[in-house]
Amino acid sequence: MATTSFLASTAIFFISLSVVSLLPSAHSADFSVGYKESAVPKSDLDLLEFPLNLEYLEAEFFLFGALGYGLDKVDPSLAEGGPSPIGGKKANLDTLTSDIILQFAYQEVGHLKAIKKTVKGFPRPQLDLSASMFAKVIDKAFGKPLNPPFDPYANSINFLIASYLIPYVGLTGYVGANPKLQGAISKRLVAGLLGVESGQDAVIRALLYEHATDDVSPYQLVAADFAERISGLRNTLGRSGWKDEGLVVPVEYGAEGKIIGNVLAGDKFSVAFARTPEEILRIVYGSGNESIPGGFFPKGGNGNIAKSYLHTAKLY
Ligand SMILES: *[C@@H]1O[C@H](CO)[C@@H](O)[C@H](O)[C@H]1NC(C)=O
């Protein structure tokens, strides 16, 4: 008995020793070989840069929500001189939510770095994270003004509802970008970003699902109503059909058409929906038009794809 456990612990010691000695070289190899712009086909560059818009939005919203400050304090170089966000602030979060949102925040900082190690990227665009901007989106989702106006920073449930607005859009964008990518490094990066964005969305949805039928005070509405309305708004703004669904759905939209609970969104085969950059811009601008900035991006997104539509707008 004693001999066996001695052997076992010796084995574990040597295994962990060899894992530890492998780690640094494997890690640095990953970055020196994996992240180099010259290794990325030209046709992939814009597609890899575009999601920086959403990663900036997520990083700033989660950092402010958890800490009360954003990249300007956490990692100013990542902003590359782009203007500070408007209206972000520390949310009134319970311990669990605050812990999770802070993890999300640092994950987004990592995503910004991962993209910028692969492609040149661009500075942070102007972002609007003000409570009044979120309130406008929610009013639009319900087709009437809520009274009092929705405040994303007021409590954990409100912050999770506001968060429901964000990683999911990035997720569908990564699914949409993937088949257009040529290079192995680009595909590896996008798959990796997609994995974690999906995970964030799943955590947000699961936390909300637990409260799906609870009132969102002081409104006569439950959390599932917010999810359904926000998803409906995104489907309308995207102008490309049903690609977004709430926490509870008509049975025909549930997995295998068999169930109304919908903790994760997916098509009729439960495969994630895909969106183009144009659809994403229509949604995050809140205008339904990739040429008309607004919403989270009062001056529009940055990078070639977003700018190509802003340029068109100026001609008219
Ligand atoms: C989007 O906005 C542009 C610029 O204002 C306009 O020319 C275009 O017709 C709009 N597209 C739609 C579908 O409304």
The ligand as a MOL file (V3000), in Angstrom:
LIG
                    3D

  0  0  0     0  0            999 V3000
M  V30 BEGIN CTAB
M  V30 COUNTS 14 14 0 0 0
M  V30 BEGIN ATOM
M  V30 1 C -28.2340 52.8700 -45.5740 0
M  V30 2 O -27.7770 54.2000 -45.4530 0
M  V30 3 C -27.2470 54.7320 -46.6510 0
M  V30 4 C -26.6190 56.0690 -46.3160 0
M  V30 5 O -27.5000 56.9160 -45.6450 0
M  V30 6 C -28.3570 54.8040 -47.6920 0
M  V30 7 O -27.8440 55.3190 -48.9060 0
M  V30 8 C -28.9350 53.4040 -47.8990 0
M  V30 9 O -30.0270 53.4630 -48.7680 0
M  V30 10 C -29.3740 52.8040 -46.5830 0
M  V30 11 N -29.7380 51.4090 -46.7870 0
M  V30 12 C -30.9080 50.9210 -46.3980 0
M  V30 13 C -31.1450 49.4860 -46.6930 0
M  V30 14 O -31.7300 51.5770 -45.8000 0
M  V30 END ATOM
M  V30 BEGIN BOND
M  V30 1 1 1 2
M  V30 2 1 1 10
M  V30 3 1 2 3
M  V30 4 1 3 4
M  V30 5 1 3 6
M  V30 6 1 4 5
M  V30 7 1 6 7
M  V30 8 1 6 8
M  V30 9 1 8 9
M  V30 10 1 8 10
M  V30 11 1 10 11
M  V30 12 1 11 12
M  V30 13 1 12 13
M  V30 14 2 12 14
M  V30 END BOND
M  V30 END CTAB
M  END
